[in-house]
């Protein structure tokens, strides 16, 4: 029997919130008195599907997996900090795989200043994320997604950052804030690496090096704050299946499809979803 209810549902169901009311979608089977109702948790199905699309975009157009999945993860994972932790785990796996591929071109010294600033700022952002009410966190996430969409649509090819220690520190601090709040550190870091690297291979490999180091540190801090639980690991395992399949599929269509058009529509979608998240939590 399929139930669409406004009453309290078992943990792990798909949840939608609007105007202070919570709507949850869950399934159960009514049995005789000797049996309990059986809960079918759809969270894992959504994790696989969303991660599959995110992994496909990551491999096909170089689009950030984290930005895409953070549009959807908060819809069916109970809290944004938990959703961010799952995203962080998956991003570390994806970055490690790409770093192995481009390891010969990596230039670690170029990102030491951003990494240092990230290490200082990121723990405070995580602590802040665990204390901000869910509604305010959702609005902040919406603003962030809208800003990311607008940036990539109109300014990503125009802005450049100077290769100075001050620029590196500011970049790392911004990445630390975004990573701690939403597990999305790519926009500032990518812009910095694009500005200071001379070749495409050096850009890709050094950026992945930055992600591997910072995500490893971020996961350590999240674990110390009690955010890595058995449930989070199960969610991450399901998401890893979808991401792996998506990256394999994305690799097959790379250089064949009209990637620039796909990328543009993806960022339009991200911006629209950010605006929708803001409005739905304010109205």
Steps between C-alpha positions, in 0.01 A plus 500: 500500500637841403448774756554871445477647847552816702543304822827373643663236278782254572856628486655505154189580298496759223416835664375831359459813713302813420354773721596317815318180401670174422375255237651155488468222244537145627389147425382225730334165480221413749550146633328282761545551874815285510685724254617861497443749219787485247662830414644545153760775527517686170791717616754256354325496163508880481865505607595266216299690239619849599862385531478328162408829332759689704771251408400515133531879495829488689657274236325640190522876549736543795210625713532479878331193642453670838309802369251284310429244774462770767195623308326170580666332800334734756158394364534143627787509751372635834753785545730710284811412712428128441441559128824698482692217666375248244595737219845556653568126516406452137699802383812364666459171313444675166795737551731214601415313182566806283823585686638154423429560131676840490761444775799581274391862452413592859664811653429487877703811585257717303212426740676503838361842595137406419536170686637676809213750509248221438634305799453803727151606389321178416452359859320820606269475197408142593431604859281782371312263268405271791352791696306691234128406482402286202285773341780755506746240367263424213475868411879534514536196274253652254694828490823308447358289214354809333835680526690200360261472206528871416878494536553207263249635248641852472838544670697173509704586190564864590635503856865436583679481837862617541756242608577659838493368860216740587286375210575142600397564861173666399423218257569235762289680760201522264539134405511410869179689574311345206637154577407516867147619430411311181797271412552707182847655482550487123408850369774705678761222473431440131523871420832528687656194333379613158674833554836373628549182292653513153365176350171314508666191647660701780167669571305173523760309702578779746132575556435131574799501737341793683169313523657176626695678775216728608228235483711262708542774759131591479394141561728484803341815644151372422579172675620690808167686500303174485376547144636172360258237627409151389198639317712758318738226387208295365369801310850563365532140381176528303607834354839354403327238286308764308800732466722222364245399239443864405872571458540195278209611282625859492841386383341326203331815368789736573606689181191376316206700633446876489647540847491880511124505448447225758718685749308824448163336563635328809609831651166658411335212684728551802414871515125434469513235772689741724233766447225245563668390824512860622138578412359172637659565838393865518138475387 
